[in-house]
Amino acid sequence: MFDQNFMSLPGISPQEYSYLQSATQGLNEQQLRTFLMVYSGKRKNPSDMLMFAIVGALFVPGLQRFIVGQIGMGILYLLTLGLCLIGSIIDIVNHKTLAFEYNQRMVFESMQMVKMSNF
C-alpha cells in the first residue's frame, strides 16, 4: 500500500527504496503514515544535492557538506576552497552517495520519532 508513497518521493533510487522497505517493515498503517510525513520533510533529493555541489564548487565551497550536516567538513572545504577544488569535484561526482548517506540517517531519526510517539 505504501509502496506507491515511497515511489512518489522525488529522485528515489532503487537502493533507497529497498532500504525504506526494510526499515519500515513491521510498522502499522498509522506508524507508516507518520514515518512518511516526517521522513519526506527531512529527506534530500539527489538532484538537489547535485545542485548544491555545483554551487559549492563555483561560489560557496562546502555548501553541500553544510546541507548534509557535516559542519566540520563544510568549514574545511570553506577554508581550503573545496580542498583546492578537488573535493568539490569529487562531491559533484558522488552527489547520489552524499544524498543516500544523509537519507539513511534521516530514516533512522524518523523511525526513532515514530517509535517515541507510539509508546
Buried (B, 14 or more C-beta within 10 A) or exposed (E): EBEEBBEEBEBBBEEBBEBBEEBBEEBEEEBBBBBBEBBBEBBBBBEBBBBBBBBBBEEBBBBBBBBBEBEEBBBBBBEBBBBEBEBBBBBBEBBBEBBBBBBBEBBEEBBEBBEEEEE
